[in-house]
Amino acid sequence: MSDMLPRLKPNPIPTLHLVPEYSATGRLAEVYAKTKAGLGVPWMGVVAMAFAQYPRFYERLWTALAPVVGSEAFADACRKLRDAAEAEAAGLAPSALSKDLLGLGYSAEELDEIRACNEVFSVGNMPYVLMATLARLLLEGQVWTGTGPIVATGTAQEAGPKPTLIEPHHAEAELTEIYRDIRTTLGLPFVNTDYRAFARWASYFKTAWFDLKPLIQSNSYVPSVTRVHQAAVSLSQDLPNVTGLTSDDLRAAASDDASLDEVLSVVRLFQWLLPGLAVNVACFRTQLM
């Protein structure tokens, strides 16, 4: 199935019209809250903010996902996807940074705080990857064939506190340059939430990013991310399609919001970038092991 959905970055990158959480009001704020509660995450990912700009499309997608995200099948898919990302990160062999950070003056407790922040994204990115992958599958005319009963996990995933984010307008000159370098290196017009959360510890983040950057630029990186992409395609396709959502359903909903090409381009962007983000966060985790 992954051969039918190759990893694909849209060119040109679509223009995004994002409303950050702190600015969302009314119906949009309700959609954001519903998404976070349903996925059990403490932040509204950029992917979901982008999708929410197409309300009919996003409502149709979410209606199909809502009964699935609390199931054992979804939890198992998220675990397997995280395992895939962490295996690829280990293969890229990022440096061990804990000793260097202790030398900079970080305490063991502070490193544990960074690890806890990483855990938020190591867990929470996986639902977003699966959501974006299913959306792309259906918008590109594929069939969501997963079957099977919905077995609830029995315990709701705890969202935990929302990480503190250092937004671009908060950043001083050095961090502003790091954010620019992230955008340039990744070929993206924005900085994902994960990096803005890690930037709370500015000297840690500088060290971690400049250790990760050469790995991103290595010949091993794209094949590693591609394998995570392939795992996401397989795992999302196997999730039970209990509402019977079809490609025609989702394409029609998207076309009610904008041109199908526009919505598909946005979906492709996030389905392209999220497996790489998962690997990058896993590399940050490996640095602190």
Secondary structure, DSSP 8 states (H G I E B T S, - for coil): -GGGS-----SS--------GGG--HHHHHHHHHHHHHHT-SS--HHHHHHTTSHHHHHHHHHHHHHHHTBHHHHHHHHHHHHHHHHHHHHH-----HHHHHHHT--HHHHHHHHHHHHHHHHHHHHHHHHHHHHHHHHTT------S---B-SS------------GGG--HHHHHHHHHHHHHHT-SS--HHHHHHTTSHHHHHHHHHHHHHHHTSTTHHHHHHHHHHHHHHHHHHS--TT---HHHHHHHHHHHS-HHHHHHHHHHHHHHHHHHHHHHHHHHHHT-
